[in-house]
Amino acid sequence: MALTKLLVANRGEIAIRIMRAAADLGISTVAVYPQDDAESLHAYKADETVVLPGSGARAYLDIQQVVDAAKETGCDAVHPGYGFLAENAEFARALDKAGIAFVGPTAATLDLFGDKIRARELATEHDVPVLPGTTASVTANEAREFFESLDPGDAMILKAVAGGGGRGTRAVLNLDDFDETFEQCSGEALASFGNGDLYVEQFLPRARHIEVQVLGDGSGEIVHLWERECSIQRRFQKIV
């Protein structure tokens, strides 16, 4: 499928990089932003713009209004960047229903890997080792109980069930201020991904973070980009 017009459902530097790549390929672009983000640079880099109702991150997380913006401007594809709706299966399904291509994984894949608990279950089914952790989202009391079940000196990490990029993630080394940490973690996950559910795992403070990125073009052609060292991070965000 040859793309001719692309809506970029993100903001800032993420959106700008996508727009540059699209321009190199001769694809026109549409930027979206709420009124309180009107001065963001990405709003000036696209061929067209659409103002989203609402404000802040919530405007970018509103599936229906992003899909409506793509339809109104005649886009045949939407690129979510990362964060916001990038890992939202309902967004992918809504675009498919509207006849608009989603530049990303299928809804079925997002359903699976966008839910870290289900992804852990799949890994276990295929004998991939995983850290000790919960098999469902937890309340603050359940997370506290998991911490107390660990050996002395061990720690745990709170993780958002949905999304990625380190948002909604906090290491818990002791139970001082735990309730506040849990609320902050859940609130950040809700604001970033529209889902505030958390689960917990044992925390390994000296683990290496290695990733392998996989790309597919939707026709069955799939490549990987070898391994990537992601251990050097600032606030859980990869630097190298």
N, C-alpha and C positions, 0 to 999 in steps of 0.2 A: 504493500500500500504506500503510495507516494503522498507524503504530507505536504499540505500547502499553507496551512494556517494553524498556529499553535498558541493555545492559551497557557501561560505560565502561572500555575496556582501556588505562588510563593512570593517572597519579598527579598529586598536587599541584594547582597552579593550572590546568593544562590540563584535568584531570578536573573540577574545580569549575566552570569556565566551561561545559563541556558539560552538566553536571548542572543548572545554572541555566537554560540554554536549554531543556532537556527539561522542567523543571518548568513553565516558562512555556507550554509546549505541552501540558501535561497528561500527559506521558509519565513513568512511574515509572522509577527508575534503580537499577542495581546497581553497586557499587564492588568492585574487586578489589585485594588487597594481600598481600604476604608478611608474615610475623610481625614481621620487623625494620622494617616500615614501618607498623606498627599505629597509631602516633601521628600519621601524616600526616593533614592536615586533610581530605583528600578522603574518607577512611574514615568520616568523621562526617557527610558531606553527602548521601549516597545513601539511598534507601529501604531497601535491603538491602545486605549485604556478603558477600563470599566470601574466605576466607583461602586464598592460593595456597601450595602447597608450595614450598620453596626460599627463597632470600633475594636481595635486591638486584635489579638489572636483569634477571638471568637468569630470575627468576620471571615477570616481565612479558613476557619473550620466548618463553616456553614456549607454543607454539601450542595444543597439545592440551589443556593444563589451562585455558587461557582459554576455548577452545571448550566444554569440559566444564562450566565454571562458567556459561556462558550457557545451556546446555541444562538444567542442574540447576535453574536459577532461572526457567526458562520465558521467557527473553528472545526477542523476535522480531527483534532487531537488536543489532549491536555497533558502537560508535563508537571508533575507535582513537586519536583526538586526533592529535598529531604526534609523530614519534620512535617508539621501540619498534617495534611491528608495523604502523605506519600505511602503510608502503610495501612490505609483504611480500606478494607475490602468493600464496604458499603459504597464508598466513593467510586471504586472501580466498577461495581455493578451498576451504579446510577449512570455512569458515562456509557457503558455498554448498552444499556436500555435506551439511551438517547442517540445511539448510533455514532458515538464519538470515541476515538481510540484513546486508551489510557497508556501513556508511555511508562510502562512499569510491568510488574508481574501480574498474573491473572488473579482474579478475586479469590479463587480457590487456594492459590499459593499464599496470598496475603492472609487469608483466614487461618492458615496453618502457622506460618512463621511470624505473623503479626501478633500471635498469642504465644508468649514465651513458655507458658505452662504446657501447651500442646506441643510446642517444638521440643521441649525437654522429654515429653512422653515418646515422641517419634525417635529421638536419639536413643532412648533407653530400649525401645523395641528393636533397634538395629545394633544393639550392644556397644553403643558409643558411651563412654563413661561420662557421667555428669556429677556435679557437686551435690552433696546432701542438701535438700531443700524441700519446700512444700509443694504439694501436687495440686493446689488450688489457691485462689486469692485468699488473703488473710485479713483479719481484723487486727487492730493494735494489740489486743490481748493475746491473740494467737501468735503474732510475731514475737511478742515478749516471751511466751512459753517456749517457742523454738530456740530463742537465744539462751534461755535458762537450761535447755536440754543439751547444749554444747559442752564440750570439755572445758575445764578452767583455762583461761587464756585465749580461747578461740573467739572469733567475732563473726558477725553476720552482715549481709548486705541486703538492703531493701531495694527492690527493683519493680518498675512499672511493668504490668502484664503486657500492655500494648506499647507500640512506639519503639523508639530507639534513641541513639545519639546521647545516651547518658542522662537524659531528662527523667526526673522521677527516680533517681538512683542515689542512695546514700549508704555509706558504710556505717555500721553501728559497732563501736568498740566496747561500749559499756552502756548501761541503761540510764545514765544521767541524761536528762532532757529528752528521753526517748519519745514520749507522747508528742512533743513539739516537732521532733524530727519526722515522725511518721506522718503527721498532718501536713508538714511542708512537702514531703515527698509525694503524697497523694494529691495535694493541691497542684503541684507542678505537673504531674502526669495528666491530671484532668484538664488543665489549661493548655497543655501541649498537644494532647492526643484525643481529648474528649472522653477519656476513661481514666478514672482515678484508682482503679484496682491495683494492689501491690501483692507480690509474693516475696519470699525470702530464700536465700541460699547461705551456706557457710561462706565466709569471706576469706579469700587467700590473698594476703597483702603483697606477696612477691610473685604473683602469677605473671606470665608473659601473655600478651594479647596478640594473637596471630589470626589474620583473616585471609580467606580466599574469595575474591569477587568473581561472580559468574554473570555473563551477559548472554542474552538470547534475543533473536530478532523476530520472534513470533512465528517463524516458518519452520522451526525445528533445528535451525543452526544455532549451536551453543558453543561458547568458548569460555575459558577461565583466564584470569589475569595473574596467575601464580599467587604465591603467598605474599602478604603484606604485613610488615611489623607495625603494630598499632599501640605498642606499650607506652610510648612517650605521649602523655596526655596532660591537658590542663583542665581541671574541673570536669573530668570524664570525657573530654572531647579530644579526638585524635589530632596530633600536631604533625607527625611524620606519616 
